[in-house]
Amino acid sequence: QAQLRESGGGSVQAGGSLRLSCTASEDTYSGRCIGWFRRAPGKEVEGVAGLYTDTDWTYVSATLDERFAISQDYAKSTVYLQMNSLKPDDTAMYFCAARPPGSDQGCYRFILSLSDTSLLGQGTQVTVSS
């Protein structure tokens, strides 16, 4: 069964870094829009970053792009979220999600709204202490 699995979360002090990984199982990676999202306590889900696996298209939220970066290793079916200069406000459950295979049209909307999600990971907790 196709699924996404996150790893790399943990507890760090403010100013530290973490790299999250989102690995797709089976033959389910190509031609997908895959995004990283986060849900902080008491807040709505926020789209953090995303990419389309078969092109160079990437997106990082404007409020985070000086500290966060998204990349992929296609051969490993894995999308990474590099997070630097972490702040306590970054504390959240981070999860990845993917749209059904298709074109890159609407990938940006997917990151903003989680619309048309076909795969959803269980998440990895990130806790940043001051």
C-alpha positions as CSV (number, residue, x, y, z in Angstrom):
1,Q,0.0,0.0,0.0
2,A,1.4,3.4,-1.0
3,Q,2.3,5.6,1.9
4,L,4.5,8.4,3.1
5,R,6.8,8.1,6.1
6,E,8.4,11.0,7.9
7,S,11.5,11.0,10.0
8,G,14.0,13.4,11.5
9,G,12.0,15.3,14.1
10,G,13.1,15.8,17.6
11,S,13.9,18.4,20.3
12,V,16.4,21.2,19.7
13,Q,17.3,24.5,21.3
14,A,16.5,27.7,19.5
15,G,19.0,28.4,16.8
16,G,19.5,24.7,16.0
17,S,18.8,22.8,12.9
18,L,16.9,19.7,11.8
19,R,16.4,17.9,8.5
20,L,13.2,16.1,8.0
21,S,12.7,13.3,5.5
22,C,9.6,12.2,3.8
23,T,10.0,8.8,2.0
24,A,7.4,7.4,-0.4
25,S,6.8,3.7,-0.5
26,E,6.5,1.5,-3.6
27,D,6.4,3.1,-7.0
28,T,4.5,6.1,-5.9
29,Y,7.0,9.0,-6.2
30,S,7.2,10.1,-9.7
31,G,4.9,12.8,-11.1
32,R,3.7,14.0,-7.8
33,C,3.4,17.3,-5.9
34,I,4.7,16.6,-2.4
35,G,4.5,19.1,0.4
36,W,5.6,19.7,4.0
37,F,2.9,21.0,6.4
38,R,2.8,21.7,10.1
39,R,0.2,22.0,12.8
40,A,1.1,23.9,15.9
41,P,-1.0,23.5,19.1
42,G,-4.1,25.7,18.8
43,K,-3.3,26.7,15.2
44,E,-4.5,25.7,11.8
45,V,-2.4,23.6,9.4
46,E,0.2,25.6,7.6
47,G,1.8,24.9,4.3
48,V,5.6,25.1,4.7
49,A,7.1,24.0,1.5
50,G,6.6,21.8,-1.6
51,L,8.0,20.5,-4.8
52,Y,7.0,18.7,-7.9
53,T,9.1,15.5,-8.2
54,D,9.6,15.5,-12.0
55,T,10.7,19.2,-12.5
56,D,12.8,21.8,-10.6
57,W,9.7,23.5,-9.3
58,T,9.9,24.2,-5.5
59,Y,8.2,26.4,-3.1
60,V,8.9,27.6,0.4
61,S,6.6,29.8,2.4
62,A,7.8,33.4,2.2
63,T,7.8,33.7,6.0
64,L,10.2,30.7,6.2
65,D,12.4,30.8,3.1
66,E,15.3,32.5,4.8
67,R,15.6,29.5,7.2
68,F,13.9,26.5,5.5
69,A,14.8,24.7,2.3
70,I,13.2,21.8,0.4
71,S,15.0,19.3,-1.8
72,Q,14.7,15.8,-3.0
73,D,16.6,12.6,-3.7
74,Y,14.7,11.1,-6.6
75,A,16.6,7.8,-6.4
76,K,15.6,7.4,-2.8
77,S,12.0,8.7,-3.3
78,T,12.6,11.1,-0.5
79,V,11.8,14.8,0.0
80,Y,13.8,16.7,2.6
81,L,13.0,19.8,4.6
82,Q,16.1,21.5,6.0
83,M,15.2,23.8,8.9
84,N,17.9,26.2,10.2
85,S,17.9,28.8,12.9
86,L,14.9,27.2,14.5
87,K,12.7,29.2,16.8
88,P,10.2,28.2,19.5
89,D,7.4,29.2,17.2
90,D,8.5,26.4,14.8
91,T,7.3,23.9,17.4
92,A,4.7,21.8,15.6
93,M,3.8,18.4,14.2
94,Y,5.3,18.3,10.8
95,F,3.9,16.0,8.2
96,C,4.2,15.5,4.5
97,A,1.4,14.9,2.0
98,A,1.2,14.2,-1.7
99,R,-1.3,14.8,-4.5
100,P,-2.3,12.1,-6.9
101,P,0.2,11.6,-9.8
102,G,-0.3,14.2,-12.5
103,S,1.1,17.5,-13.8
104,D,2.6,20.3,-11.8
105,Q,-0.4,22.4,-12.4
106,G,-2.0,23.3,-9.1
107,C,1.0,22.3,-7.0
108,Y,1.2,25.8,-5.5
109,R,-2.5,25.6,-4.6
110,F,-2.0,22.2,-3.0
111,I,0.7,23.5,-0.7
112,L,-1.5,26.4,0.4
113,S,-4.7,24.4,0.9
114,L,-3.9,20.6,1.1
115,S,-6.5,20.2,-1.6
116,D,-6.8,16.9,-3.4
117,T,-4.5,15.0,-1.0
118,S,-4.0,11.3,-1.8
119,L,-1.2,10.4,0.6
120,L,-0.7,11.7,4.1
121,G,2.1,10.8,6.5
122,Q,1.6,10.4,10.2
123,G,3.9,13.2,11.1
124,T,7.1,13.9,13.1
125,Q,7.2,16.2,16.1
126,V,9.5,19.1,16.2
127,T,10.0,20.9,19.5
128,V,12.2,24.0,19.8
129,S,13.1,25.2,23.3
130,S,14.2,28.7,24.1
